[in-house]
Amino acid sequence: MKTTLALALLAASPLALAAERTVATGPFAPGESIAPPAADAPPHESRAFVRTVVPVSGKAALEIPATGSGSLLVWTLPVRAGKGAGAAAQAAPSGGPAVDSTLRAPSGAALERGQERAPNAALRRFAIEDFGGEDLGLPSVPGKNEVLHVADSEAGRYQLELVARGDEAAFTVVAAEPESPLVLTSWAGPLSRQPGEPVTVHARLRDGSGALTGATVLARLAPEGGVALSPVALLDDGAHGDGAAADGHYAATVADLPQAPGGWTVRVDAEGEDRDGRAFARTGSSGFVAERGAARLLARSVTARLAGGDLVVTATARVREAGTYRLDVLVGGGAAADGSRPGVAWGELTQDLPEGTAELALRIPAADLAGAAGPLSAEVRLLGLAPMGVAGRALVDVAR
């Protein structure tokens, strides 16, 4: 059965870190294939929205738009003073939930503070742990936390009223419509961003099988452990990397990101009306890795040619930080419809490189190529092992 080879962006071996120059090559097993590397982050689907509210005198309120498409789940994560916006909730002194909540439906029905269920049983209160927090995708937080459950939600705006039981600095509220056909899909690219490279954020809104246009979509990008940048508007006008105009695909390109190596998070918020004129809100997420730029593979310098039956791959790299780097070569046949290629052979060159320009060369023996016929291509990647990072990638045809 055909298998797919998935190589991690930053695979590293402790033995390779200690070597000045090592070479390893080999053939692929019959039936193995080479999957194309992901250019963008995987798409993330959301039927929920997230808001953070700051209490005044211990109280806060929030409107929750619902499309009335099945159930509605609402949960609140309190943030203790001095813990930061991402801090986990702690148990209230009484051992109960850290926040008291009241939820009012558009019709006026309400689940009051302290009630486990409304008189009509349509609104109920559960402990997250009893309801299945992991199945809801909730973070694991200490203390008791609750989810409010509306069995058959109304279309309109629910009113959530919160009262702190401690020194909460803010409340993060998540509201989800699990059965709703209105879905926000978000992603960003490139997944591995080199210094100075722009990042494009994408969002797609679908209401059932139809595209949803006319929404307000904003993205917020933040480096790991840092403060989010100013919101960026995503547009569906056909002029911002979003494909055709008015097709439900929104996008924006950010060209002037600060150089902050490491993981970046992308939050996408969409608001508007569904195809029936009902208000909605959705929050999606994505991310990417900002490479530190310790080295850069010069893509145009990469060559691959057959010489005496062997495959010789050469490349040039500019090294800004001396360290241990690995040149990976994956040799495959013609591409299939999904972009995968039948695997033929692989090779790795691990080498300590000084600062400056480095000329790299790797020879894969003819025995590893197993007399492969037809067109061949070589995917070449330069990975930093110490310092860690992705230094570039190129795909070239093999010259015979």
Summary of the structure (lengths in Angstrom):
residues: 400
radius of gyration: 26.3
end to end distance: 30.4
largest distance: 84.0
contacts: 1310
relative contact order: 0.18
helix: 4%
strand: 54%
